[in-house]
Amino acid sequence: MTKPYSSRSDGLFGPMFGTPAVAERTSAAAWLQAMLDFESALATAQAEAGVIPLPAAEEIARHCRVELFDVDSVAERAVSSATPVIALVRDLTALLDDDAKPHVHRGATSQDVIDTAAMLVARDVLELILDDLRAAADECARLAEQHRDTVMIARSLLQQALPTTFGCRCATWLVSLDEAVTALERVRGRLAVQFGGAAGTLSALDTGGVRVLALLATELGLAEPVVPWHTDRTRIAELAGALGTAAGALGKIAQDVELHAQTEVGELADGQAGGSSAMPHKQNPVSAVLVTAATRRVPGLVATLLSAMPQEYERAAGAWQSEWEPLTELLRLVAAASAQTRRLLTGLRVHPEKMAANLDLTRGLVMAESAAGRLMESLGRTGAQELVAGLCRRAVREGTSLRAELLADQRVRAVLSEDEVVAATEPAGYLGSAPAFIDRALTAHAELEKR
């Protein structure tokens, strides 16, 4: 026997890909309350515009509370009309006195209710996401400042490249999160009310529709669109794109932590490491793993929302309806990833001694570019590079270091003193503009916080 539908179940995996706060703000009850907020605000706006009597608007607003409705019943009855709004409006009307009943949902269509509800739900969840992203960025700023001089090896194509600092890596994380915040703040400012009626003309309100639209936007605290956007889905696409970009930034941080936390690397560790069901010794970077799992699901949801953009004429047949669940899931996953990243960075354990050991794995070969640069003026570019390349091969063959081979080579010593060779092979002396980039990232972050 099939179990009855329940809107209150998060399932077995839900808690891993959400938080209590986002679960509450994206729940069926939250969506229904957002729809009721539209109906309440519409009645209030229409009363102010003189379209309906004020007592009727007050009666409607008084009953627009989700606890007065059976959420599961509304969901079940939505199947017959491809929208939950019809059932909701019927239930709301049944609660009202006879004088108010004719004025419910005046001039609106189902899409007005759900699109506006989507904007309200998104706004509420974006508040959570932005709070966590800002806090995660603050942690990146702290780490960048704290580890500006913690030298480590940079990696290219997963191979050791040149020296950098962990602070510089954190500065890169910081800038990506700050840019994600800026993009989401812009999108949040464009979340707009939807009110166009059956065909986007508000014909049921004669010529008073624009006035009601403006009042409705003010009542809900949403932007007022130039025209109804029933089949102009750029706002949804922009929201999806900004959320997807934020997820990408979060996923990059998580992946870096996972790589640095490998046993063979050991440069970072999750402060809340988890164990294994089979291997008691394991210290898994669980926060990073959960961020990775959440963000890997995001691009498909973004693609679904983008694919829904082309919609027929004034009202869509299926494309619009396809947005609801992907949008809800997208908000939920990015909120969860943001919260987990905040937690990850707050408790992140940094192991500078392991960074130093890994930097020395090649016995100085990563300083070949630096050494060749010191020799170029005297030997020319090609000559310097060929000489250093040969010394690197000899160091590998003999099990020595690049510094030792440079000091032992007469061609090098004819150009560079011992102190100059040592300087050319000192990783901390070959960081280029890394300190300046850290300062630039920290300054930009501080300016963003002031806005």
Secondary structure, DSSP 8 states (H G I E B T S, - for coil): ------TT--TTTGGGG--HHHHHHTSHHHHHHHHHHHHHHHHHHHHHTTSS-HHHHHHHHHT--GGGS-HHHHHHHHTTTTSSHHHHHHHHHHHS-TTTGGGTTTT--HHHHHHHHHHHHHHHHHHHHHHHHHHHHHHHHHHHHHTTT-EEEEEETTEEEEEEEHHHHHHHHHHHHHHHHHHHHHHHHH-B----TTTTS-GGGTT-HHHHHHHHHHHHT-B--SS--TT--HHHHHHHHHHHHHHHHHHHHHHHHHHHTSTTT-SEE-TT-B--SS-TT--B-HHHHHHHHHHHTHHHHHHHHHHT----TTS-SSTTGGGHHHHHHHHHHHHHHHHHHHHHHHT-EE-HHHHHHHHTTTTTGGGHHHHHHHHHHHHHHHHHHHHHHHHHHHHHHHT--HHHHHHH-HHHHTT--HHHHHHHT-GGG--TTHHHHHHHHHHHHHHHHH-
